[in-house]
Amino acid sequence: MNGYGIPSGAQGLIAALAVGFVIGLERGWHDRQLPEGGRFAGFRTFALTGLFGGVLGHLQPDFGAWPLLGALLGLSLLLTVSYARHAKQSGNLSATTHVAMLLTLSLGAFAAHGNITLALSAAVICAVLLDLKPTLHGWLQVIDHRELSASLQLLVLSVVILPYLPNTGLGPYSALNPYQLWWAVILIAGLSLAGHFAMRTTGVQRGVLWTGILGGLASSTAATLALARYARQQPSLSGAAAAGSLAACGVMFFRMVVLLAAIEPTLLPTFGSSLVVTGGALLGVALLRWRKSANTSVGKGAVGSMAPFDLGTALGFGLLLAILSILVPAAKQWMDASGLYALSAVSGLVDVDAILISLARLHGAGGLSTAATATAIGLATLANMVTKTSIAWTTGGAKFGKDVFWGYLISMACGALVLVLVVMPL
């Protein structure tokens, strides 16, 4: 008995019947226009099939799996005969309803075996997939072969390879973490693919801008690399790609403010306003750059001519991170405390977040003054922007690099002005 006085065996049978109701409701609605008797299986048939599976599930403790296997075999033969006759008469080769009925029988037995929640969840997912037939088929019509191949490659990188990589430090200074480095490769590939689909969905210029904004939440460097590749492949996208890169960097500054607020909020009066102004200036320049590029005519085939993602570029970025991961601890070993600024600059070449968190924690422990912390964070930020400027110039071309450089210069000047005129007098 449960809390409602229902015997445990009855719960399984009720759940098995519910499985048939859920799937049968969708199948019955789908074939509602057919005359009575013209449907292979409808609402009642699926409900009975689910209940039949529930009864077979209750028989398993006494008779083993043989009754269920026999029922599956018998139902499969019945469905095979029905499918052959239906396909011959109508010319329709779809076997969806037949497979759904086999699944209903299996889920009914699964529910009666005590896995009620999982069985009902699977039934709901099955009904949703059946109902989404027009949407799913529409996606298949829109996706081209390059996009399908790129998506499958990304799944191989993230689902097949990543879980088996060691998440531990290897090599010199134990600085090479294969798991984290591969995540960087996946990030580059994922951003490139997401940007490609964003451009197809929202339009070329708007999609590039959103790629930068969303990419900045994860890694502005990765977003800059992905957008620079777009600019190199499509020169007409250079202005919009530069806007996306500037927006990504702007989001990075706001991300730094959030990290400081969470780890060491006492640094915000000293450094927070400068970061906010710099990030705001970058977003403003990005919007102006994007609005200017929106007047540029870009043909409909612009996106289609670009590869959804470049695996070589992603692997190259991972190699760069691996090299810098070794250089950072090497610099730390060969420099004493006076080399903190140099270490911050070297760390900033790879990533701002890691060195910012380390400096903030050191400041919170009383091991570093506020002025020294602010200076070190500033050097790391400047080094990171130099890295992104170099990526923009070498990967995206001179025009893309100039747009990014001038946007960075203007925003950094605004942030430095606030730092000098407002923060330092305090």
Secondary structure, DSSP 8 states (H G I E B T S, - for coil): --TTS--HHHHHHHHHHHHHHHHHHHHHHHTTTS-TT--SS-HHHHHHHHHHHHHHHHHHHHHTTHHHHHHHHHHHHHHHHHHHHHHHHH-----HHHHHHHHHHHHHHHHHTT-HHHHHHHHHHHHHHHHTHHHHHHHHHH--HHHHHHHHHHHIIIIIIGGGS--S-BSGGG-B-HHHHHHHHHHHHHHHHHHHHHHHHH-HHHHHHHHHHHHHHH-HHHHHHHHHHHHHH-GGGHHHHHHHHHHHHHHHHHHHHHHHHHH-GGGIIIIIHHHHHHHHHHHHHHHHHHHHHTTS---THHHHTS-S--HHHHHHHHHHHHHHHHHHHHHHHH--GGGHHHHHHHHHHH-HHHHHHHHHHHHHTTSS-HHHHHHHHHHHHHHHHHHHHHHHHHHH-HHHHHHHHHHHHHHHHHHHHHIIIIITT-
